[in-house]
Amino acid sequence: MRLLFITDFTEQFAYRLLRGIMAWSRRQEQPWVVCKMPPSYKREIGIPRVVEWARNWHADVVIGQFEPDEDVSLFRKNGMVAVAQDYISPFKEIPNLTGDYYLTGTMAARRLSGHGFKNFGFFGYENVCWSDGRLSGFRDTLLKEYQVGELYVFNDLQLSSMWSYDFSKLQRWLRALPKPIGILACDDNQAEILLESCQAAGINVPLEVAILGVDNDEVTCNLTSPAISSINMDIEKAGFEVAQMVTRMVQDHSYPGEDIVIRPVAVVGRGSTGIQATSDPVVAAAMRFIYRNRSRKIQVTDVLREVPVSRRSLEQRFKEVTGASLYTVISNLRIDYFAQQLVSSSETVSEIAARMDEPDTKSLSRRFRELKGCTPTAYRKQHLRKLGV
């Protein structure tokens, strides 16, 4: 089987999808041959010449990002199976690799609401199916399940000008938002832009604005500070399913195929949603102090100096807001900071621990393993491998 894959390989989405495709390929008698074509080249030469190129290369299958006005029926007319990766809008002529966008928005609403937020925003594209669908699920869930009346939306972006829009307009929008606020970005690229815009506008993430992306792109999410929380999608499974489907379509020309739906799996929490929002001014002040000092070893007594209440009162109020003890919140935020340093720094585990006033690396490693499920060294290797380092 010969596959022409037309998609944006600057994102991990494409590689995760390809990983699933190749998992199916390895079950066949002969592994698939894959040619990767950038969408910019497709736009440069046009669909008729792409079809000609694919026919001369003897492609059996074409999976790609197509514009709504492109004649994708040309592939089938020239003996090739084609599947559209959702880009702007779905197609009727060929199967679509799509997603449960509404459920993704619902999951985001529940996660941010569970972190105590009362104000919510959305940052995405206008008239793009996957962004619009996530916005709908987000808005409907906030209204129906949490009775949130107002959602602050910034979605007047155009996919065709994603790198050239007015950043000053975005920063003005961010400054005008009520704080604290939880914002769903339509994908991880937009979450990164949102994070950088907050920093340029002097807005603290996550103390004032919490950001949640979609796709769990390990490179994008882990190379920012703070790291970006994101909704992980079952992309590899979808890759396996689309490969299975197109194999049948090639073998049985009467089978038209069907849409393959990528479903959300879980929220991967990182620093961009790292604190609990609360209207309790004492707990909010304590959380700000803990977050800003998570790189050094602080005690409960240090927090108490910052707030005008007794230890018992603060512990009770923390438990009500976060569901955890004050000590646990301090420890967990420090472990999250330590995890981020493992990925972004070239220092050894011991050097990072020493910089964080943690002389007992065994104790730190034990707490890290309890929270992250592996040792610091294993965590670093795992994430650097995903980053291609």
Secondary structure as GFF3:
##gff-version 3
##sequence-region A 1 389
A	DSSP	beta_strand	2	6	.	.	.	ID=ss1
A	DSSP	alpha_helix	12	25	.	.	.	ID=ss2
A	DSSP	beta_strand	33	37	.	.	.	ID=ss3
A	DSSP	alpha_helix	39	45	.	.	.	ID=ss4
A	DSSP	alpha_helix	47	56	.	.	.	ID=ss5
A	DSSP	beta_strand	61	65	.	.	.	ID=ss6
A	DSSP	alpha_helix	73	77	.	.	.	ID=ss7
A	DSSP	beta_strand	81	85	.	.	.	ID=ss8
A	DSSP	beta_strand	96	99	.	.	.	ID=ss9
A	DSSP	alpha_helix	101	114	.	.	.	ID=ss10
A	DSSP	beta_strand	120	125	.	.	.	ID=ss11
A	DSSP	alpha_helix	129	146	.	.	.	ID=ss12
A	DSSP	beta_strand	152	157	.	.	.	ID=ss13
A	DSSP	three_ten_helix	159	161	.	.	.	ID=ss14
A	DSSP	alpha_helix	167	176	.	.	.	ID=ss15
A	DSSP	beta_strand	181	185	.	.	.	ID=ss16
A	DSSP	alpha_helix	188	200	.	.	.	ID=ss17
A	DSSP	beta_strand	209	214	.	.	.	ID=ss18
A	DSSP	alpha_helix	218	222	.	.	.	ID=ss19
A	DSSP	beta_strand	229	233	.	.	.	ID=ss20
A	DSSP	alpha_helix	235	251	.	.	.	ID=ss21
A	DSSP	beta_strand	260	262	.	.	.	ID=ss22
A	DSSP	beta_strand	264	268	.	.	.	ID=ss23
A	DSSP	three_ten_helix	271	273	.	.	.	ID=ss24
A	DSSP	alpha_helix	281	292	.	.	.	ID=ss25
A	DSSP	alpha_helix	300	304	.	.	.	ID=ss26
A	DSSP	alpha_helix	311	322	.	.	.	ID=ss27
A	DSSP	alpha_helix	326	344	.	.	.	ID=ss28
A	DSSP	alpha_helix	349	355	.	.	.	ID=ss29
A	DSSP	alpha_helix	361	372	.	.	.	ID=ss30
A	DSSP	alpha_helix	376	386	.	.	.	ID=ss31
###
